[in-house]
Amino acid sequence: MRRAALLFDEVVVCVMFHANKTGRLPITERLDRLRAAATGLSNVTVDSHTALVDYCHGAGIDVVVRGVAAFTTWTTKCPWPA
C-alpha cells in the first residue's frame, strides 16, 4: 500500500468478497484494519466490492496493483518453472 501510494496520485485499496463465502475475518474488520494501515497516506482510500472489473470500470481505474497476502499465495498463483 505504501509503495503504491508513492507511485500513484490516487490509490484505492479494494477488498473483493463473495457473499456466499466467509473469510478468516469479517469484511468489516478487514476494511477497518486496512483503513488503520492507511492512516497518514492521504492519497489512499479503502473500499470493497464483489467484482473487480465492474468496480474498476465504474471508478475509472486503469491500473491494478495486486497485493499478495502470503508467500504461499504467490507460489500457488504463479508457480516457478521446474
N, CA, C and O atoms as a Maestro MAE file, in Angstrom:
{
 s_m_m2io_version
 :::
 2.0.0
}

f_m_ct {
 s_m_title
 :::
 protein
 m_atom[328] {
  # First column is atom index #
  i_m_mmod_type
  r_m_x_coord
  r_m_y_coord
  r_m_z_coord
  i_m_residue_number
  s_m_chain_name
  s_m_pdb_residue_name
  s_m_pdb_atom_name
  i_m_atomic_number
  :::
  1 25 0.825 -1.183 0.000 1 A "MET " " N  " 7
  2 3 0.000 0.000 0.000 1 A "MET " " CA " 6
  3 2 0.872 1.250 0.000 1 A "MET " " C  " 6
  4 15 0.625 2.192 -0.753 1 A "MET " " O  " 8
  5 25 1.877 1.247 0.839 2 A "ARG " " N  " 7
  6 3 2.762 2.417 0.909 2 A "ARG " " CA " 6
  7 2 3.543 2.602 -0.392 2 A "ARG " " C  " 6
  8 15 3.714 3.728 -0.858 2 A "ARG " " O  " 8
  9 25 4.012 1.510 -0.973 3 A "ARG " " N  " 7
  10 3 4.740 1.611 -2.240 3 A "ARG " " CA " 6
  11 2 3.844 2.156 -3.341 3 A "ARG " " C  " 6
  12 15 4.259 3.018 -4.117 3 A "ARG " " O  " 8
  13 25 2.626 1.660 -3.410 4 A "ALA " " N  " 7
  14 3 1.687 2.131 -4.429 4 A "ALA " " CA " 6
  15 2 1.373 3.604 -4.212 4 A "ALA " " C  " 6
  16 15 1.238 4.358 -5.176 4 A "ALA " " O  " 8
  17 25 1.254 4.021 -2.947 5 A "ALA " " N  " 7
  18 3 0.964 5.425 -2.637 5 A "ALA " " CA " 6
  19 2 2.073 6.350 -3.122 5 A "ALA " " C  " 6
  20 15 1.819 7.510 -3.446 5 A "ALA " " O  " 8
  21 25 3.297 5.842 -3.171 6 A "LEU " " N  " 7
  22 3 4.416 6.640 -3.672 6 A "LEU " " CA " 6
  23 2 4.432 6.713 -5.201 6 A "LEU " " C  " 6
  24 15 4.954 7.669 -5.775 6 A "LEU " " O  " 8
  25 25 3.867 5.712 -5.848 7 A "LEU " " N  " 7
  26 3 3.908 5.633 -7.301 7 A "LEU " " CA " 6
  27 2 2.741 6.326 -8.006 7 A "LEU " " C  " 6
  28 15 2.882 6.780 -9.141 7 A "LEU " " O  " 8
  29 25 1.587 6.407 -7.334 8 A "PHE " " N  " 7
  30 3 0.375 6.908 -7.967 8 A "PHE " " CA " 6
  31 2 -0.202 8.095 -7.199 8 A "PHE " " C  " 6
  32 15 -0.028 8.212 -5.986 8 A "PHE " " O  " 8
  33 25 -0.892 8.972 -7.931 9 A "ASP " " N  " 7
  34 3 -1.543 10.129 -7.301 9 A "ASP " " CA " 6
  35 2 -2.685 9.696 -6.392 9 A "ASP " " C  " 6
  36 15 -2.923 10.306 -5.350 9 A "ASP " " O  " 8
  37 25 -3.386 8.649 -6.788 10 A "GLU " " N  " 7
  38 3 -4.523 8.152 -6.019 10 A "GLU " " CA " 6
  39 2 -4.463 6.632 -5.992 10 A "GLU " " C  " 6
  40 15 -4.232 5.998 -7.021 10 A "GLU " " O  " 8
  41 25 -4.673 6.044 -4.811 11 A "VAL " " N  " 7
  42 3 -4.673 4.594 -4.652 11 A "VAL " " CA " 6
  43 2 -5.973 4.193 -3.964 11 A "VAL " " C  " 6
  44 15 -6.354 4.760 -2.941 11 A "VAL " " O  " 8
  45 25 -6.642 3.210 -4.544 12 A "VAL " " N  " 7
  46 3 -7.846 2.645 -3.932 12 A "VAL " " CA " 6
  47 2 -7.521 1.209 -3.561 12 A "VAL " " C  " 6
  48 15 -7.192 0.396 -4.425 12 A "VAL " " O  " 8
  49 25 -7.613 0.900 -2.286 13 A "VAL " " N  " 7
  50 3 -7.446 -0.472 -1.819 13 A "VAL " " CA " 6
  51 2 -8.850 -1.044 -1.752 13 A "VAL " " C  " 6
  52 15 -9.657 -0.641 -0.914 13 A "VAL " " O  " 8
  53 25 -9.136 -1.986 -2.638 14 A "CYS " " N  " 7
  54 3 -10.484 -2.536 -2.719 14 A "CYS " " CA " 6
  55 2 -10.451 -4.009 -2.347 14 A "CYS " " C  " 6
  56 15 -9.787 -4.811 -3.004 14 A "CYS " " O  " 8
  57 25 -11.167 -4.354 -1.298 15 A "VAL " " N  " 7
  58 3 -11.251 -5.731 -0.835 15 A "VAL " " CA " 6
  59 2 -12.393 -6.410 -1.586 15 A "VAL " " C  " 6
  60 15 -13.546 -5.986 -1.509 15 A "VAL " " O  " 8
  61 25 -12.053 -7.463 -2.306 16 A "MET " " N  " 7
  62 3 -13.073 -8.228 -3.007 16 A "MET " " CA " 6
  63 2 -13.659 -9.264 -2.054 16 A "MET " " C  " 6
  64 15 -12.947 -9.846 -1.237 16 A "MET " " O  " 8
  65 25 -14.959 -9.482 -2.171 17 A "PHE " " N  " 7
  66 3 -15.582 -10.503 -1.333 17 A "PHE " " CA " 6
  67 2 -16.716 -11.168 -2.087 17 A "PHE " " C  " 6
  68 15 -17.261 -10.618 -3.043 17 A "PHE " " O  " 8
  69 25 -17.056 -12.356 -1.638 18 A "HIS " " N  " 7
  70 3 -18.155 -13.132 -2.207 18 A "HIS " " CA " 6
  71 2 -19.158 -13.353 -1.082 18 A "HIS " " C  " 6
  72 15 -18.810 -13.873 -0.023 18 A "HIS " " O  " 8
  73 25 -20.392 -12.958 -1.316 19 A "ALA " " N  " 7
  74 3 -21.416 -13.010 -0.258 19 A "ALA " " CA " 6
  75 2 -21.649 -14.418 0.278 19 A "ALA " " C  " 6
  76 15 -22.053 -14.575 1.430 19 A "ALA " " O  " 8
  77 25 -21.405 -15.436 -0.528 20 A "ASN " " N  " 7
  78 3 -21.661 -16.814 -0.090 20 A "ASN " " CA " 6
  79 2 -20.442 -17.494 0.527 20 A "ASN " " C  " 6
  80 15 -20.502 -18.669 0.886 20 A "ASN " " O  " 8
  81 25 -19.345 -16.764 0.651 21 A "LYS " " N  " 7
  82 3 -18.136 -17.324 1.243 21 A "LYS " " CA " 6
  83 2 -17.771 -16.523 2.485 21 A "LYS " " C  " 6
  84 15 -18.073 -15.334 2.583 21 A "LYS " " O  " 8
  85 25 -17.126 -17.181 3.416 22 A "THR " " N  " 7
  86 3 -16.658 -16.478 4.609 22 A "THR " " CA " 6
  87 2 -15.133 -16.519 4.622 22 A "THR " " C  " 6
  88 15 -14.524 -17.560 4.379 22 A "THR " " O  " 8
  89 25 -14.544 -15.396 4.905 23 A "GLY " " N  " 7
  90 3 -13.096 -15.322 5.005 23 A "GLY " " CA " 6
  91 2 -12.668 -15.542 6.439 23 A "GLY " " C  " 6
  92 15 -13.483 -15.816 7.319 23 A "GLY " " O  " 8
  93 25 -11.393 -15.418 6.650 24 A "ARG " " N  " 7
  94 3 -10.865 -15.581 8.005 24 A "ARG " " CA " 6
  95 2 -11.389 -14.474 8.924 24 A "ARG " " C  " 6
  96 15 -11.667 -14.707 10.100 24 A "ARG " " O  " 8
  97 25 -11.518 -13.262 8.366 25 A "LEU " " N  " 7
  98 3 -12.042 -12.120 9.116 25 A "LEU " " CA " 6
  99 2 -13.281 -11.588 8.403 25 A "LEU " " C  " 6
  100 15 -13.353 -11.636 7.175 25 A "LEU " " O  " 8
  101 25 -14.248 -11.086 9.151 26 A "PRO " " N  " 7
  102 3 -15.404 -10.453 8.516 26 A "PRO " " CA " 6
  103 2 -14.956 -9.255 7.676 26 A "PRO " " C  " 6
  104 15 -13.957 -8.611 7.995 26 A "PRO " " O  " 8
  105 25 -15.681 -8.965 6.626 27 A "ILE " " N  " 7
  106 3 -15.308 -7.882 5.710 27 A "ILE " " CA " 6
  107 2 -15.168 -6.552 6.448 27 A "ILE " " C  " 6
  108 15 -14.273 -5.768 6.134 27 A "ILE " " O  " 8
  109 25 -16.027 -6.291 7.412 28 A "THR " " N  " 7
  110 3 -15.940 -5.017 8.141 28 A "THR " " CA " 6
  111 2 -14.632 -4.908 8.907 28 A "THR " " C  " 6
  112 15 -14.036 -3.832 8.970 28 A "THR " " O  " 8
  113 25 -14.185 -6.003 9.486 29 A "GLU " " N  " 7
  114 3 -12.923 -5.966 10.227 29 A "GLU " " CA " 6
  115 2 -11.741 -5.816 9.272 29 A "GLU " " C  " 6
  116 15 -10.788 -5.101 9.582 29 A "GLU " " O  " 8
  117 25 -11.788 -6.468 8.136 30 A "ARG " " N  " 7
  118 3 -10.723 -6.318 7.140 30 A "ARG " " CA " 6
  119 2 -10.616 -4.868 6.683 30 A "ARG " " C  " 6
  120 15 -9.517 -4.324 6.568 30 A "ARG " " O  " 8
  121 25 -11.768 -4.245 6.422 31 A "LEU " " N  " 7
  122 3 -11.780 -2.842 5.999 31 A "LEU " " CA " 6
  123 2 -11.239 -1.933 7.096 31 A "LEU " " C  " 6
  124 15 -10.456 -1.023 6.822 31 A "LEU " " O  " 8
  125 25 -11.651 -2.174 8.328 32 A "ASP " " N  " 7
  126 3 -11.162 -1.366 9.453 32 A "ASP " " CA " 6
  127 2 -9.644 -1.464 9.585 32 A "ASP " " C  " 6
  128 15 -8.970 -0.457 9.801 32 A "ASP " " O  " 8
  129 25 -9.116 -2.663 9.457 33 A "ARG " " N  " 7
  130 3 -7.671 -2.849 9.579 33 A "ARG " " CA " 6
  131 2 -6.917 -2.156 8.448 33 A "ARG " " C  " 6
  132 15 -5.864 -1.559 8.669 33 A "ARG " " O  " 8
  133 25 -7.461 -2.240 7.241 34 A "LEU " " N  " 7
  134 3 -6.814 -1.572 6.115 34 A "LEU " " CA " 6
  135 2 -6.879 -0.057 6.262 34 A "LEU " " C  " 6
  136 15 -5.914 0.639 5.947 34 A "LEU " " O  " 8
  137 25 -8.001 0.455 6.736 35 A "ARG " " N  " 7
  138 3 -8.106 1.905 6.953 35 A "ARG " " CA " 6
  139 2 -7.103 2.358 8.009 35 A "ARG " " C  " 6
  140 15 -6.500 3.423 7.880 35 A "ARG " " O  " 8
  141 25 -6.926 1.565 9.036 36 A "ALA " " N  " 7
  142 3 -5.929 1.900 10.063 36 A "ALA " " CA " 6
  143 2 -4.522 1.887 9.466 36 A "ALA " " C  " 6
  144 15 -3.702 2.748 9.784 36 A "ALA " " O  " 8
  145 25 -4.246 0.912 8.602 37 A "ALA " " N  " 7
  146 3 -2.929 0.828 7.967 37 A "ALA " " CA " 6
  147 2 -2.696 1.985 6.997 37 A "ALA " " C  " 6
  148 15 -1.553 2.362 6.737 37 A "ALA " " O  " 8
  149 25 -3.783 2.547 6.463 38 A "ALA " " N  " 7
  150 3 -3.673 3.653 5.507 38 A "ALA " " CA " 6
  151 2 -3.609 5.012 6.190 38 A "ALA " " C  " 6
  152 15 -3.488 6.033 5.512 38 A "ALA " " O  " 8
  153 25 -3.687 5.047 7.496 39 A "THR " " N  " 7
  154 3 -3.603 6.307 8.222 39 A "THR " " CA " 6
  155 2 -2.286 7.001 7.873 39 A "THR " " C  " 6
  156 15 -1.212 6.402 7.936 39 A "THR " " O  " 8
  157 25 -2.395 8.261 7.510 40 A "GLY " " N  " 7
  158 3 -1.212 9.022 7.141 40 A "GLY " " CA " 6
  159 2 -0.910 8.991 5.652 40 A "GLY " " C  " 6
  160 15 -0.045 9.727 5.177 40 A "GLY " " O  " 8
  161 25 -1.613 8.148 4.918 41 A "LEU " " N  " 7
  162 3 -1.448 8.096 3.468 41 A "LEU " " CA " 6
  163 2 -2.634 8.829 2.850 41 A "LEU " " C  " 6
  164 15 -3.685 8.237 2.602 41 A "LEU " " O  " 8
  165 25 -2.455 10.098 2.611 42 A "SER " " N  " 7
  166 3 -3.579 10.953 2.204 42 A "SER " " CA " 6
  167 2 -4.154 10.609 0.831 42 A "SER " " C  " 6
  168 15 -5.279 11.001 0.518 42 A "SER " " O  " 8
  169 25 -3.405 9.890 0.018 43 A "ASN " " N  " 7
  170 3 -3.902 9.547 -1.318 43 A "ASN " " CA " 6
  171 2 -4.451 8.125 -1.402 43 A "ASN " " C  " 6
  172 15 -4.661 7.608 -2.499 43 A "ASN " " O  " 8
  173 25 -4.686 7.490 -0.253 44 A "VAL " " N  " 7
  174 3 -5.189 6.114 -0.220 44 A "VAL " " CA " 6
  175 2 -6.590 6.088 0.376 44 A "VAL " " C  " 6
  176 15 -6.842 6.660 1.437 44 A "VAL " " O  " 8
  177 25 -7.504 5.406 -0.330 45 A "THR " " N  " 7
  178 3 -8.841 5.150 0.189 45 A "THR " " CA " 6
  179 2 -9.067 3.641 0.194 45 A "THR " " C  " 6
  180 15 -8.446 2.905 -0.573 45 A "THR " " O  " 8
  181 25 -9.961 3.195 1.063 46 A "VAL " " N  " 7
  182 3 -10.252 1.766 1.208 46 A "VAL " " CA " 6
  183 2 -11.725 1.545 0.909 46 A "VAL " " C  " 6
  184 15 -12.582 2.295 1.377 46 A "VAL " " O  " 8
  185 25 -12.013 0.515 0.129 47 A "ASP " " N  " 7
  186 3 -13.386 0.221 -0.276 47 A "ASP " " CA " 6
  187 2 -13.536 -1.290 -0.421 47 A "ASP " " C  " 6
  188 15 -12.574 -2.036 -0.235 47 A "ASP " " O  " 8
  189 25 -14.743 -1.738 -0.753 48 A "SER " " N  " 7
  190 3 -14.978 -3.159 -1.001 48 A "SER " " CA " 6
  191 2 -15.980 -3.316 -2.134 48 A "SER " " C  " 6
  192 15 -16.760 -2.412 -2.435 48 A "SER " " O  " 8
  193 25 -15.936 -4.487 -2.749 49 A "HIS " " N  " 7
  194 3 -16.845 -4.764 -3.866 49 A "HIS " " CA " 6
  195 2 -16.848 -6.262 -4.126 49 A "HIS " " C  " 6
  196 15 -16.042 -7.007 -3.568 49 A "HIS " " O  " 8
  197 25 -17.771 -6.693 -4.987 50 A "THR " " N  " 7
  198 3 -17.875 -8.113 -5.309 50 A "THR " " CA " 6
  199 2 -17.264 -8.475 -6.660 50 A "THR " " C  " 6
  200 15 -17.041 -9.653 -6.939 50 A "THR " " O  " 8
  201 25 -16.990 -7.480 -7.497 51 A "ALA " " N  " 7
  202 3 -16.454 -7.768 -8.837 51 A "ALA " " CA " 6
  203 2 -15.395 -6.739 -9.205 51 A "ALA " " C  " 6
  204 15 -15.689 -5.550 -9.321 51 A "ALA " " O  " 8
  205 25 -14.179 -7.196 -9.386 52 A "LEU " " N  " 7
  206 3 -13.055 -6.296 -9.638 52 A "LEU " " CA " 6
  207 2 -13.218 -5.487 -10.921 52 A "LEU " " C  " 6
  208 15 -13.026 -4.271 -10.913 52 A "LEU " " O  " 8
  209 25 -13.566 -6.138 -12.007 53 A "VAL " " N  " 7
  210 3 -13.679 -5.440 -13.291 53 A "VAL " " CA " 6
  211 2 -14.786 -4.395 -13.233 53 A "VAL " " C  " 6
  212 15 -14.602 -3.271 -13.701 53 A "VAL " " O  " 8
  213 25 -15.922 -4.751 -12.669 54 A "ASP " " N  " 7
  214 3 -17.027 -3.794 -12.544 54 A "ASP " " CA " 6
  215 2 -16.629 -2.603 -11.681 54 A "ASP " " C  " 6
  216 15 -16.948 -1.459 -12.007 54 A "ASP " " O  " 8
  217 25 -15.938 -2.871 -10.589 55 A "TYR " " N  " 7
  218 3 -15.515 -1.795 -9.696 55 A "TYR " " CA " 6
  219 2 -14.551 -0.848 -10.416 55 A "TYR " " C  " 6
  220 15 -14.719 0.371 -10.381 55 A "TYR " " O  " 8
  221 25 -13.556 -1.419 -11.058 56 A "CYS " " N  " 7
  222 3 -12.563 -0.592 -11.763 56 A "CYS " " CA " 6
  223 2 -13.207 0.223 -12.873 56 A "CYS " " C  " 6
  224 15 -12.899 1.404 -13.036 56 A "CYS " " O  " 8
  225 25 -14.084 -0.387 -13.624 57 A "HIS " " N  " 7
  226 3 -14.766 0.332 -14.710 57 A "HIS " " CA " 6
  227 2 -15.590 1.490 -14.145 57 A "HIS " " C  " 6
  228 15 -15.519 2.611 -14.650 57 A "HIS " " O  " 8
  229 25 -16.356 1.222 -13.114 58 A "GLY " " N  " 7
  230 3 -17.200 2.256 -12.514 58 A "GLY " " CA " 6
  231 2 -16.421 3.382 -11.871 58 A "GLY " " C  " 6
  232 15 -16.879 4.525 -11.851 58 A "GLY " " O  " 8
  233 25 -15.240 3.069 -11.343 59 A "ALA " " N  " 7
  234 3 -14.425 4.074 -10.659 59 A "ALA " " CA " 6
  235 2 -13.402 4.726 -11.589 59 A "ALA " " C  " 6
  236 15 -12.674 5.630 -11.176 59 A "ALA " " O  " 8
  237 25 -13.345 4.277 -12.825 60 A "GLY " " N  " 7
  238 3 -12.381 4.841 -13.765 60 A "GLY " " CA " 6
  239 2 -10.940 4.468 -13.454 60 A "GLY " " C  " 6
  240 15 -10.020 5.243 -13.717 60 A "GLY " " O  " 8
  241 25 -10.748 3.291 -12.899 61 A "ILE " " N  " 7
  242 3 -9.415 2.825 -12.530 61 A "ILE " " CA " 6
  243 2 -8.785 2.115 -13.722 61 A "ILE " " C  " 6
  244 15 -9.378 1.200 -14.294 61 A "ILE " " O  " 8
  245 25 -7.566 2.545 -14.095 62 A "ASP " " N  " 7
  246 3 -6.879 1.986 -15.254 62 A "ASP " " CA " 6
  247 2 -5.769 1.007 -14.904 62 A "ASP " " C  " 6
  248 15 -5.366 0.205 -15.745 62 A "ASP " " O  " 8
  249 25 -5.272 1.061 -13.678 63 A "VAL " " N  " 7
  250 3 -4.147 0.227 -13.269 63 A "VAL " " CA " 6
  251 2 -4.536 -0.538 -12.014 63 A "VAL " " C  " 6
  252 15 -5.114 0.026 -11.085 63 A "VAL " " O  " 8
  253 25 -4.213 -1.835 -11.993 64 A "VAL " " N  " 7
  254 3 -4.467 -2.657 -10.810 64 A "VAL " " CA " 6
  255 2 -3.129 -3.157 -10.288 64 A "VAL " " C  " 6
  256 15 -2.357 -3.776 -11.020 64 A "VAL " " O  " 8
  257 25 -2.867 -2.884 -9.030 65 A "VAL " " N  " 7
  258 3 -1.679 -3.398 -8.352 65 A "VAL " " CA " 6
  259 2 -2.187 -4.450 -7.390 65 A "VAL " " C  " 6
  260 15 -2.914 -4.141 -6.445 65 A "VAL " " O  " 8
  261 25 -1.810 -5.675 -7.627 66 A "ARG " " N  " 7
  262 3 -2.334 -6.766 -6.807 66 A "ARG " " CA " 6
  263 2 -1.422 -7.013 -5.624 66 A "ARG " " C  " 6
  264 15 -0.208 -7.154 -5.775 66 A "ARG " " O  " 8
  265 25 -2.014 -7.063 -4.459 67 A "GLY " " N  " 7
  266 3 -1.257 -7.393 -3.265 67 A "GLY " " CA " 6
  267 2 -1.213 -8.896 -3.068 67 A "GLY " " C  " 6
  268 15 -2.131 -9.606 -3.479 67 A "GLY " " O  " 8
  269 25 -0.168 -9.379 -2.452 68 A "VAL " " N  " 7
  270 3 -0.047 -10.799 -2.154 68 A "VAL " " CA " 6
  271 2 -0.118 -10.959 -0.652 68 A "VAL " " C  " 6
  272 15 0.691 -10.387 0.079 68 A "VAL " " O  " 8
  273 25 -1.081 -11.731 -0.190 69 A "ALA " " N  " 7
  274 3 -1.299 -11.891 1.243 69 A "ALA " " CA " 6
  275 2 -0.193 -12.704 1.910 69 A "ALA " " C  " 6
  276 15 0.202 -12.413 3.039 69 A "ALA " " O  " 8
  277 25 0.297 -13.708 1.222 70 A "ALA " " N  " 7
  278 3 1.328 -14.563 1.807 70 A "ALA " " CA " 6
  279 2 2.173 -15.156 0.696 70 A "ALA " " C  " 6
  280 15 1.744 -15.221 -0.455 70 A "ALA " " O  " 8
  281 25 3.369 -15.585 1.042 71 A "PHE " " N  " 7
  282 3 4.234 -16.177 0.039 71 A "PHE " " CA " 6
  283 2 3.588 -17.407 -0.582 71 A "PHE " " C  " 6
  284 15 3.761 -17.659 -1.774 71 A "PHE " " O  " 8
  285 25 2.845 -18.176 0.212 72 A "THR " " N  " 7
  286 3 2.191 -19.368 -0.325 72 A "THR " " CA " 6
  287 2 1.140 -18.989 -1.357 72 A "THR " " C  " 6
  288 15 0.923 -19.733 -2.313 72 A "THR " " O  " 8
  289 25 0.482 -17.843 -1.184 73 A "THR " " N  " 7
  290 3 -0.463 -17.370 -2.188 73 A "THR " " CA " 6
  291 2 0.279 -17.100 -3.488 73 A "THR " " C  " 6
  292 15 -0.189 -17.482 -4.560 73 A "THR " " O  " 8
  293 25 1.415 -16.455 -3.403 74 A "TRP " " N  " 7
  294 3 2.214 -16.126 -4.586 74 A "TRP " " CA " 6
  295 2 2.650 -17.395 -5.301 74 A "TRP " " C  " 6
  296 15 2.524 -17.483 -6.523 74 A "TRP " " O  " 8
  297 25 3.159 -18.378 -4.572 75 A "THR " " N  " 7
  298 3 3.662 -19.588 -5.213 75 A "THR " " CA " 6
  299 2 2.530 -20.427 -5.791 75 A "THR " " C  " 6
  300 15 2.744 -21.159 -6.758 75 A "THR " " O  " 8
  301 25 1.346 -20.341 -5.229 76 A "THR " " N  " 7
  302 3 0.198 -21.067 -5.764 76 A "THR " " CA " 6
  303 2 -0.296 -20.434 -7.057 76 A "THR " " C  " 6
  304 15 -0.602 -21.137 -8.020 76 A "THR " " O  " 8
  305 25 -0.375 -19.108 -7.080 77 A "LYS " " N  " 7
  306 3 -0.894 -18.410 -8.252 77 A "LYS " " CA " 6
  307 2 0.125 -18.269 -9.366 77 A "LYS " " C  " 6
  308 15 -0.244 -18.218 -10.539 77 A "LYS " " O  " 8
  309 25 1.399 -18.205 -9.019 78 A "CYS " " N  " 7
  310 3 2.461 -18.029 -10.006 78 A "CYS " " CA " 6
  311 2 3.558 -19.048 -9.736 78 A "CYS " " C  " 6
  312 15 4.621 -18.697 -9.223 78 A "CYS " " O  " 8
  313 25 3.306 -20.308 -10.081 79 A "PRO " " N  " 7
  314 3 4.306 -21.331 -9.766 79 A "PRO " " CA " 6
  315 2 5.608 -21.117 -10.539 79 A "PRO " " C  " 6
  316 15 5.604 -20.671 -11.687 79 A "PRO " " O  " 8
  317 25 6.696 -21.441 -9.893 80 A "TRP " " N  " 7
  318 3 8.006 -21.320 -10.513 80 A "TRP " " CA " 6
  319 2 8.204 -22.490 -11.459 80 A "TRP " " C  " 6
  320 15 7.757 -23.603 -11.180 80 A "TRP " " O  " 8
  321 25 8.879 -22.240 -12.584 81 A "PRO " " N  " 7
  322 3 9.139 -23.362 -13.505 81 A "PRO " " CA " 6
  323 2 10.071 -24.386 -12.868 81 A "PRO " " C  " 6
  324 15 10.923 -24.045 -12.047 81 A "PRO " " O  " 8
  325 25 9.898 -25.621 -13.251 82 A "ALA " " N  " 7
  326 3 10.716 -26.708 -12.678 82 A "ALA " " CA " 6
  327 2 12.125 -26.702 -13.222 82 A "ALA " " C  " 6
  328 15 12.936 -27.547 -12.844 82 A "ALA " " O  " 8
  :::
 }
 m_bond[327] {
  # First column is bond index #
  i_m_from
  i_m_to
  i_m_order
  :::
  1 1 2 1
  2 2 3 1
  3 3 4 2
  4 3 5 1
  5 5 6 1
  6 6 7 1
  7 7 8 2
  8 7 9 1
  9 9 10 1
  10 10 11 1
  11 11 12 2
  12 11 13 1
  13 13 14 1
  14 14 15 1
  15 15 16 2
  16 15 17 1
  17 17 18 1
  18 18 19 1
  19 19 20 2
  20 19 21 1
  21 21 22 1
  22 22 23 1
  23 23 24 2
  24 23 25 1
  25 25 26 1
  26 26 27 1
  27 27 28 2
  28 27 29 1
  29 29 30 1
  30 30 31 1
  31 31 32 2
  32 31 33 1
  33 33 34 1
  34 34 35 1
  35 35 36 2
  36 35 37 1
  37 37 38 1
  38 38 39 1
  39 39 40 2
  40 39 41 1
  41 41 42 1
  42 42 43 1
  43 43 44 2
  44 43 45 1
  45 45 46 1
  46 46 47 1
  47 47 48 2
  48 47 49 1
  49 49 50 1
  50 50 51 1
  51 51 52 2
  52 51 53 1
  53 53 54 1
  54 54 55 1
  55 55 56 2
  56 55 57 1
  57 57 58 1
  58 58 59 1
  59 59 60 2
  60 59 61 1
  61 61 62 1
  62 62 63 1
  63 63 64 2
  64 63 65 1
  65 65 66 1
  66 66 67 1
  67 67 68 2
  68 67 69 1
  69 69 70 1
  70 70 71 1
  71 71 72 2
  72 71 73 1
  73 73 74 1
  74 74 75 1
  75 75 76 2
  76 75 77 1
  77 77 78 1
  78 78 79 1
  79 79 80 2
  80 79 81 1
  81 81 82 1
  82 82 83 1
  83 83 84 2
  84 83 85 1
  85 85 86 1
  86 86 87 1
  87 87 88 2
  88 87 89 1
  89 89 90 1
  90 90 91 1
  91 91 92 2
  92 91 93 1
  93 93 94 1
  94 94 95 1
  95 95 96 2
  96 95 97 1
  97 97 98 1
  98 98 99 1
  99 99 100 2
  100 99 101 1
  101 101 102 1
  102 102 103 1
  103 103 104 2
  104 103 105 1
  105 105 106 1
  106 106 107 1
  107 107 108 2
  108 107 109 1
  109 109 110 1
  110 110 111 1
  111 111 112 2
  112 111 113 1
  113 113 114 1
  114 114 115 1
  115 115 116 2
  116 115 117 1
  117 117 118 1
  118 118 119 1
  119 119 120 2
  120 119 121 1
  121 121 122 1
  122 122 123 1
  123 123 124 2
  124 123 125 1
  125 125 126 1
  126 126 127 1
  127 127 128 2
  128 127 129 1
  129 129 130 1
  130 130 131 1
  131 131 132 2
  132 131 133 1
  133 133 134 1
  134 134 135 1
  135 135 136 2
  136 135 137 1
  137 137 138 1
  138 138 139 1
  139 139 140 2
  140 139 141 1
  141 141 142 1
  142 142 143 1
  143 143 144 2
  144 143 145 1
  145 145 146 1
  146 146 147 1
  147 147 148 2
  148 147 149 1
  149 149 150 1
  150 150 151 1
  151 151 152 2
  152 151 153 1
  153 153 154 1
  154 154 155 1
  155 155 156 2
  156 155 157 1
  157 157 158 1
  158 158 159 1
  159 159 160 2
  160 159 161 1
  161 161 162 1
  162 162 163 1
  163 163 164 2
  164 163 165 1
  165 165 166 1
  166 166 167 1
  167 167 168 2
  168 167 169 1
  169 169 170 1
  170 170 171 1
  171 171 172 2
  172 171 173 1
  173 173 174 1
  174 174 175 1
  175 175 176 2
  176 175 177 1
  177 177 178 1
  178 178 179 1
  179 179 180 2
  180 179 181 1
  181 181 182 1
  182 182 183 1
  183 183 184 2
  184 183 185 1
  185 185 186 1
  186 186 187 1
  187 187 188 2
  188 187 189 1
  189 189 190 1
  190 190 191 1
  191 191 192 2
  192 191 193 1
  193 193 194 1
  194 194 195 1
  195 195 196 2
  196 195 197 1
  197 197 198 1
  198 198 199 1
  199 199 200 2
  200 199 201 1
  201 201 202 1
  202 202 203 1
  203 203 204 2
  204 203 205 1
  205 205 206 1
  206 206 207 1
  207 207 208 2
  208 207 209 1
  209 209 210 1
  210 210 211 1
  211 211 212 2
  212 211 213 1
  213 213 214 1
  214 214 215 1
  215 215 216 2
  216 215 217 1
  217 217 218 1
  218 218 219 1
  219 219 220 2
  220 219 221 1
  221 221 222 1
  222 222 223 1
  223 223 224 2
  224 223 225 1
  225 225 226 1
  226 226 227 1
  227 227 228 2
  228 227 229 1
  229 229 230 1
  230 230 231 1
  231 231 232 2
  232 231 233 1
  233 233 234 1
  234 234 235 1
  235 235 236 2
  236 235 237 1
  237 237 238 1
  238 238 239 1
  239 239 240 2
  240 239 241 1
  241 241 242 1
  242 242 243 1
  243 243 244 2
  244 243 245 1
  245 245 246 1
  246 246 247 1
  247 247 248 2
  248 247 249 1
  249 249 250 1
  250 250 251 1
  251 251 252 2
  252 251 253 1
  253 253 254 1
  254 254 255 1
  255 255 256 2
  256 255 257 1
  257 257 258 1
  258 258 259 1
  259 259 260 2
  260 259 261 1
  261 261 262 1
  262 262 263 1
  263 263 264 2
  264 263 265 1
  265 265 266 1
  266 266 267 1
  267 267 268 2
  268 267 269 1
  269 269 270 1
  270 270 271 1
  271 271 272 2
  272 271 273 1
  273 273 274 1
  274 274 275 1
  275 275 276 2
  276 275 277 1
  277 277 278 1
  278 278 279 1
  279 279 280 2
  280 279 281 1
  281 281 282 1
  282 282 283 1
  283 283 284 2
  284 283 285 1
  285 285 286 1
  286 286 287 1
  287 287 288 2
  288 287 289 1
  289 289 290 1
  290 290 291 1
  291 291 292 2
  292 291 293 1
  293 293 294 1
  294 294 295 1
  295 295 296 2
  296 295 297 1
  297 297 298 1
  298 298 299 1
  299 299 300 2
  300 299 301 1
  301 301 302 1
  302 302 303 1
  303 303 304 2
  304 303 305 1
  305 305 306 1
  306 306 307 1
  307 307 308 2
  308 307 309 1
  309 309 310 1
  310 310 311 1
  311 311 312 2
  312 311 313 1
  313 313 314 1
  314 314 315 1
  315 315 316 2
  316 315 317 1
  317 317 318 1
  318 318 319 1
  319 319 320 2
  320 319 321 1
  321 321 322 1
  322 322 323 1
  323 323 324 2
  324 323 325 1
  325 325 326 1
  326 326 327 1
  327 327 328 2
  :::
 }
}
